[in-house]
Amino acid sequence: MKRFIFALAIFGCIFTANAQEVETTQETKNVSSPSKGDYFDGLTRPVTFNRMIPPYVLEITFNKTVHIIFPAAIRYVDLGSADLLAAKADGAENVLRVKAALRDFSTESNLAVITEDGAYYTFNVKYADEPVKLSIEMTDFIHDGEAVNRPNNAMEIYMRELGSESPLLVKLIMKSIYKNNDREIKHIGSKRFGIQYTLKGVYTHNGLLYFHMQLKNSSNVPFDVDYITFKIVDKKVAKRTAIQEQVIMPLRAYNNLTTIGGKKTERCVFTLPKFTIPDDKILVIIINEKEGGRNQSFMVENADLVRAKVINELKTK
């Protein structure tokens, strides 16, 4: 009887040890085996190819720099690995320079860029001893999705300062105002020293304001723009140095003025956040000449601002 009980005890120990070993092996397998992407916890569905933005192919090397020129200023850059080096070119907001951090890296990486107009670009990057394309120009993504490698359903990136408005639509609105060149306002402007600075129209769309302005140089001396300022000041000190003033920073500019040659006329469109002017204040728009004295300024009242024309359709052609 004792021998029988002893045999049962040994059998129980062996069974328990085997069970623990199997359980440990199973746990090790579960921990060490990476997921293949077929199963996830919770309710999921696979990402289909019509949801994917196909990447461009980009070859880089160690001894040469690849430059990518975008149609708008660069706001965001992400590198897939430390094998890549990328930075905006000095003095240029829309040029990205990319090169390899080491020679002959074998693993393919990727690069993503978001520009100020809300466009998203993605690249698959690999090493090449002699890349053929060292200077690449990206074009605007205003197309039907067939001419270039981008799907019709690709979504735009929205910028915080523009609220719920699409950056691409803001650009199209400014372009439309500039090309149509309508004169909605005829009584606001300034003219001195052969320089005429006028406000041609104020427009509104989806909570943003658009100011269409013109600068005419009737003299033979070029006018170099130093800066343009939008500020709200008290009416009583609008013509003198303002003690209290609120500066309104433009969000976007189309055909931003830098130099107006002699006997030339130039126009620009600025996008500003929505604002109104209190009764005891006024909006002053100032353009200063660089190293010169032909500065111009004019005033806009709240009555002019609230009559801003609503944009219902675009005419860009």
C-alpha positions in Angstrom: 0.0 0.0 0.0 2.8 2.4 0.9 4.5 1.6 -2.4 1.2 2.4 -4.3 0.8 5.8 -2.5 4.5 6.6 -3.1 4.1 5.9 -6.9 1.0 8.1 -7.0 2.9 10.9 -5.4 5.8 10.6 -7.9 3.3 10.6 -10.8 1.6 13.7 -9.4 4.9 15.6 -9.2 5.9 14.6 -12.7 2.5 15.7 -14.1 2.6 19.0 -12.2 6.1 19.8 -13.5 5.1 19.0 -17.1 2.1 21.2 -16.8 4.1 24.1 -15.5 6.7 23.6 -18.2 4.0 23.6 -20.9 2.4 26.7 -19.4 5.8 28.5 -19.2 6.6 27.5 -22.8 3.2 28.9 -23.9 3.7 32.2 -22.0 7.2 32.5 -23.5 5.8 31.9 -27.0 3.1 34.5 -26.5 5.6 37.1 -25.3 8.4 36.5 -27.8 6.2 36.0 -30.9 5.5 39.4 -32.5 2.1 40.2 -34.0 1.9 39.8 -37.7 -0.9 42.4 -37.9 -3.7 39.8 -38.5 -5.3 40.0 -35.1 -5.8 42.8 -32.6 -7.7 43.1 -29.4 -11.1 44.7 -29.9 -13.1 45.4 -33.0 -10.9 46.3 -36.0 -10.8 46.2 -39.7 -7.9 46.3 -42.1 -6.6 49.4 -43.8 -7.3 48.9 -47.6 -5.1 50.3 -50.3 -7.6 53.0 -51.3 -7.0 54.5 -47.9 -3.2 54.7 -48.4 -1.3 57.6 -49.8 1.3 56.1 -52.1 4.8 57.3 -51.3 7.4 58.8 -53.7 10.7 57.1 -54.2 13.7 59.1 -52.9 17.3 58.1 -53.3 20.0 59.8 -51.2 23.7 59.4 -50.7 26.5 60.4 -48.3 28.6 62.7 -50.5 25.8 64.7 -52.1 22.7 66.5 -50.9 19.3 66.1 -52.4 17.1 69.2 -52.4 13.3 69.0 -52.5 11.4 72.2 -53.4 7.8 72.3 -52.2 5.1 74.8 -53.3 4.6 76.1 -49.8 6.6 76.7 -46.6 7.5 73.5 -44.7 5.8 73.1 -41.3 6.7 69.6 -40.2 9.3 67.0 -41.1 9.6 63.4 -39.7 12.5 61.1 -40.4 12.0 57.3 -40.2 15.5 56.6 -38.8 18.8 58.1 -37.7 20.2 57.0 -41.1 18.7 60.2 -42.6 19.6 63.9 -42.2 17.2 66.6 -43.2 16.8 70.3 -42.6 15.3 73.4 -44.3 17.7 75.2 -46.5 19.1 78.4 -44.9 17.0 81.4 -45.9 14.4 79.3 -47.6 11.1 78.1 -46.0 10.1 75.7 -48.8 13.3 73.9 -49.6 14.3 70.7 -47.7 17.8 69.3 -48.0 18.2 65.5 -47.3 21.3 63.3 -47.2 22.6 60.1 -45.7 24.0 60.2 -42.2 26.3 57.2 -43.0 27.5 55.3 -46.0 25.7 52.4 -47.4 22.8 52.0 -45.0 21.0 48.9 -46.1 17.6 49.3 -44.5 15.0 51.3 -46.3 13.5 54.3 -44.4 10.9 56.9 -44.9 10.3 60.7 -44.8 7.1 62.7 -44.3 6.6 66.4 -44.8 3.6 68.7 -44.1 3.5 72.1 -45.8 1.8 75.4 -44.9 -0.9 74.9 -47.5 -2.0 71.7 -45.8 -0.5 69.2 -48.2 1.1 66.0 -47.0 4.0 64.3 -48.7 5.5 60.9 -48.0 8.7 59.3 -49.4 10.3 55.9 -49.2 14.0 56.6 -48.9 16.9 54.3 -49.8 20.6 54.6 -50.3 22.2 55.0 -53.7 25.9 55.6 -54.6 24.9 58.0 -57.3 21.4 59.4 -57.1 20.1 60.6 -60.5 17.6 63.1 -59.1 19.4 65.6 -56.8 17.0 68.5 -57.2 13.3 67.6 -57.0 10.3 70.0 -57.5 7.0 69.0 -56.0 3.9 70.5 -57.6 0.6 71.6 -56.2 -1.9 68.8 -55.5 -4.8 70.4 -57.4 -5.5 67.5 -59.7 -7.8 64.6 -60.3 -5.6 62.0 -58.7 -4.7 60.3 -62.0 -1.9 62.5 -63.2 0.3 62.0 -60.2 0.9 59.4 -57.5 -1.8 60.4 -55.0 -5.3 59.1 -54.4 -8.5 61.1 -54.9 -9.4 60.6 -51.2 -6.3 62.1 -49.7 -7.2 64.5 -46.9 -5.7 67.9 -46.2 -3.9 68.9 -43.1 -5.5 71.6 -41.1 -3.5 74.4 -39.3 -4.4 75.6 -35.8 -4.3 79.3 -36.8 -6.8 78.9 -39.6 -9.4 77.1 -37.5 -11.8 75.0 -39.5 -10.7 76.4 -42.8 -8.7 74.4 -45.2 -5.2 75.9 -45.9 -5.6 74.9 -49.6 -9.0 76.7 -49.8 -7.5 79.8 -48.2 -4.8 79.8 -50.8 -7.4 79.4 -53.6 -9.5 82.3 -52.2 -6.5 84.6 -52.1 -5.6 83.6 -55.6 -9.2 84.2 -56.8 -9.4 87.7 -55.2 -6.1 88.6 -56.8 -7.0 87.3 -60.3 -10.4 88.8 -60.4 -9.0 92.2 -59.3 -12.4 93.7 -58.4 -12.6 97.1 -56.7 -15.2 96.9 -54.0 -14.0 99.9 -51.9 -13.2 103.2 -53.5 -12.8 105.6 -50.6 -10.0 104.2 -48.5 -6.4 104.9 -49.3 -3.4 107.1 -49.0 -1.3 109.1 -51.5 1.9 110.9 -50.8 5.3 111.4 -52.5 4.2 109.7 -55.7 3.1 106.5 -53.8 -0.6 105.5 -53.7 -1.7 102.8 -51.2 -5.3 101.8 -51.5 -7.7 99.1 -50.1 -9.6 97.6 -53.0 -11.8 95.2 -51.0 -12.5 93.3 -47.8 -13.9 89.8 -48.1 -14.9 87.1 -45.6 -15.3 83.3 -45.7 -15.7 80.8 -42.8 -14.5 83.2 -40.1 -11.5 84.7 -41.9 -11.1 88.1 -43.4 -9.3 88.9 -46.7 -7.8 92.3 -47.4 -7.1 93.1 -51.1 -4.6 96.0 -51.4 -2.8 97.9 -54.1 0.4 99.9 -54.1 1.1 102.2 -57.1 4.5 103.8 -57.6 4.2 106.9 -59.9 7.8 107.9 -59.3 10.9 106.7 -61.0 12.5 105.5 -57.7 11.7 101.9 -56.6 9.8 101.5 -53.4 11.3 98.7 -51.1 8.8 97.4 -48.5 10.1 97.2 -45.0 7.0 95.9 -43.3 3.1 96.1 -43.4 1.3 96.5 -40.1 -2.4 96.0 -39.1 -3.2 97.5 -35.7 -6.3 98.7 -33.8 -5.8 102.0 -32.1 -7.9 104.7 -30.3 -9.6 107.1 -32.7 -8.2 110.1 -30.9 -4.6 109.0 -31.3 -4.9 107.3 -34.7 -2.9 110.1 -36.4 -0.3 110.2 -33.6 1.8 107.7 -31.7 -0.7 105.2 -30.2 -0.4 104.6 -26.5 -2.6 101.5 -26.5 -2.7 99.4 -29.7 -3.6 95.9 -30.7 -1.6 94.4 -33.6 -3.4 92.0 -35.9 -0.9 89.5 -37.4 -1.7 88.3 -40.9 -2.1 84.5 -41.2 -1.3 84.2 -44.9 -0.2 86.5 -47.8 -0.6 86.1 -51.5 2.0 88.0 -53.7 3.5 89.6 -50.6 5.0 92.9 -51.7 8.8 93.4 -51.4 9.8 95.9 -54.1 7.6 98.0 -56.4 9.6 99.4 -59.3 9.4 102.8 -60.8 6.1 103.4 -62.7 4.8 100.1 -61.5 1.7 98.9 -59.7 1.5 95.8 -57.5 -1.3 94.1 -55.5 -1.4 91.7 -52.6 -4.0 89.8 -50.6 -3.7 89.2 -46.8 -5.7 86.7 -44.7 -6.4 87.8 -41.2 -8.3 86.2 -38.3 -11.9 87.5 -37.7 -12.1 90.6 -35.6 -14.3 93.7 -35.1 -13.4 97.2 -34.2 -15.0 98.9 -31.1 -16.7 102.3 -31.6 -13.9 104.3 -30.0 -11.2 102.6 -32.1 -10.1 102.3 -35.7 -8.0 99.9 -37.8 -4.8 101.5 -39.2 -2.9 99.8 -42.0 0.7 101.0 -42.4 3.3 100.2 -45.1 6.8 101.4 -44.3 9.6 102.0 -46.9 12.9 100.4 -46.1 15.5 103.1 -45.4 13.1 105.7 -46.8 10.4 108.2 -45.8 7.6 107.5 -48.2 5.6 105.6 -45.6 1.8 105.3 -46.2 -1.1 104.6 -43.9 -4.9 104.6 -44.1 -7.7 103.9 -41.6 -10.6 101.4 -41.8 -13.7 101.8 -39.6 -15.9 99.1 -38.2 -18.7 100.1 -40.7 -16.3 99.2 -43.6 -15.3 95.9 -41.9 -18.8 94.6 -41.3 -19.7 95.2 -44.9 -17.0 92.7 -46.0 -18.2 90.8 -49.1 -19.1 87.1 -48.5 -17.3 84.8 -50.9 -19.7 82.2 -52.3 -17.8 81.0 -55.3 -14.3 80.9 -56.6 -13.1 82.0 -60.0 -9.5 81.1 -60.4 -9.1 80.7 -64.1 
